[in-house]
Amino acid sequence: MKVGMDGVLLGAWADVSGAKRILDIGTGTGLIALMMAQRNADARIDAVEIEPDAFQEAVYNIQQSPWNERIQIELCSFQEFAGKAGLKYDLIVSNPPYFTNGHKAPLENRATARHSDSLSLGDLISGAIGLLNETGKIALVLPVDGLPELTQLDDSNNLHISRICHVKPNPQKPVFRILVELTNTECIIQEENLMIEFEKHHDYTPEYKGLTKDFYLKF
């Protein structure tokens, strides 16, 4: 699980403008934290990772990057981090574990990354609210069937969807991911659609290339 498309989508789509402090929850090997640093030269980024092997890879990747002085990573659960953090954030991003049913991956670290046993969406939202500035934003990538639960959590936590992007893999397949931005302020929702490929595999759409070109050498 080195670099996944979900992380690339969120890292490229999240609105980093004006953010001075950014938190990446479940950074994995550091992908989204590094993308945040690349896209916003003024931001300081904190990252949290619970899985030790992923944490070590993230530390290595961050140390090798041009932005290592602006990224701080901690090995702990998000619940532990949220309980002791003394900072407020302008932007909180997460590509959270979201497989709540079915068989777990055979490797424990992969299962931790993919299943929500260690961090439910409810725990993520409630913890993030406590760390968010009054005008801050939360940006997530989720499977499309996670939208009803997210909407319910938003209502109970007085959050509002400000932007949502419906992502299709290709013309034949339905929407399978959503990119969502949440705020504390009621607003008009900005909706958009994104298709990743045309009918041929690896024949990427101009919209997907435009969104991610700064992060792929092949574009």
N, C-alpha and C positions, 0 to 999 in steps of 0.2 A: 504494500500500500504506500508506495513512494510518492507518486504524483497522480492524483485522481482528477477526472474531469470536473467533479462536483466542486472540489477546492479551487480549481482554476476559474471556474465560472463565478464563484462567490468572490474570490480575490480580485477579479477584474471588474465585477459589477458593483460591489459595495461603494457607496459614496464616501470618499475619504476627504472631501473638500473641507477645509477649516478645522479638521480634527487635530488636536494637539496630543491627546492620549488615546491610544487604541488598545483594546484587549482582545486577544484571540483565544477562545476557549476550545481546548482539545486540539492543539496545534499540530499534532502528529509529528511529522519530520520538519515542520517549520514553514511549509509552503505558503500559507495565507499570511503569516506574520511577515515573511520576506516580501510578498507582493505588496502588503500595506506600506512597508518601508520604501519600496521602489516607487510607489505611486505618490507618496506624500513625504517630501524631503524634510518637513518640519515636525513630523509626528514621532513620539516615543511610543514604542510598542511593548506591551507585556504579553507573554504567552504562557499558557498553562497546559501541561500534559501529564497524564496519570501513568502511562505505560513506560517503563524504564528504558526499553530498547529504542522506542520512538524518541523519547526525550534525548538520549545520547546522540542519535542521528540529527535531531534538530539542533542541538548544541554545536555539533560539528558543522552543519550547513550554515548556521548563523555566523560562526567564527570565520568561515571562509568567505563570507559575503562582504560587500562594501559598506553594509549598514549595521555591522555588528555592535557598534557603540550605542545604537538607538534601540536595540532589541534585548529584552530581559526575559528569560524563560525560567519557570519554576516546575519542579517535579512534585506534583501533588494533585489531589482531586479538586475539581472546581468548587465543590462545597467547602472544602478546607480553605481554599484561596479566598472565596467570598466572605468567609467568616473572619478573616484577619486583614483583608485589604483596607487600606486607609485612603485610597484614591477614588476619584470619580472619573468616568471615561466619557469622551465625546462620541466614541464609536465602539461597539462591542460586536465582534463577528464570530461566527461558529459554523463549522460543518459538523453537526453533532452526530453521535451514534443514533441510528433510527430504526434498526431492524428489531422490532419488539416481538416478533413471532418467528416460528420456523427453527430449523436446526442452526446451531452456532457453528462458526468456522472451527476447524480442528485445532488450530493454533490459538493459544490463550490470548496472545497479544492482538491477533487479528479479530478475535471475538470481542475483545474489549473495545476495539475501534468501531466495530460494526453494530454492536447491540447496545440497547439503552439501559441495561441493568444498572450500570454505574452512574448514569446521568440521564434521568428522564427529561422529556421536553418541559414538563412542569417545573422540575428543579432548575433547569437551565434558565427559564424565563424569570422565575421568582428571584433567583440569585442575581441575574443580570440587572433587573430593575433596581436593586439596592446599590449597584455600582455605576448606575447611569447618571450623567449630568441631566439637569432639568431639560435641556434642549438636545440631549444626546439621542443616538439612534442604535438600534439593534438590527443586524443584517444576518440572515440565515439562509442556508440551502437545505431543502427538505424534499422528500418524496411527495408527489402530488396528493396522495391519500392522507398526508399529515396536516393538510390545510384545515379540516374541520376541528381537530384538536387544538391547533394553533389559534383559530378564531375564538374558540371557547376560552382558552387561556387569556387571550387578549381582553375579552370582555370582563373576566373576573379580576384582571390586574390593571384595568383602565389603560390599556395600550391600544394603539390604533395602527392599522396597516397604512403606510404612506406610499409605498411602491411595491409592485408585484410583477414578476416576470415569469411567464409560463413557457417552459422549455420543452421542445419536442426533439427527439433524436433525428428524425427524418420525416418525409411527407407521409409515409405509410403508417407510422406509429403515433399513438396518442401522446399527450403531454405526460412526462414522467418525473419532472422535477419542477419545483418552484423556487425562485429567489425572492425573498421577502424582506422588506425594511419596515421596522416598527418604531413608533415614536410615542411620546407622552401626550402629544397634542392632536386633537381631532383635526382631520384634514381630508381633502379630496384625494382618493386613491389614484395614483398614476399606474396604469396597466400597460404591459407590453408583452410581446411574444418573441420568442427566439427559436429558430430551427438550426440545429447544429450541422447536419449534412444534407446533401441532396440524395437522390436515389442510390448513387454509387458510394460505396464505403470510402472514407477519407476524401470525398469531394465536398469540402466544407463550404458553407454559405458565406457570402460577403459579410453578413451581420456577425457571424461567429468569428470570422477572421478579424474584423474590425474591433471586436471586443477584446480579443486575446492576443493580438499580434505582438504586443510588447513583451510577451512571455514565452513565445514559441519561436525557436530559431527557424523552423520550416516556413513560417509566415513572413 
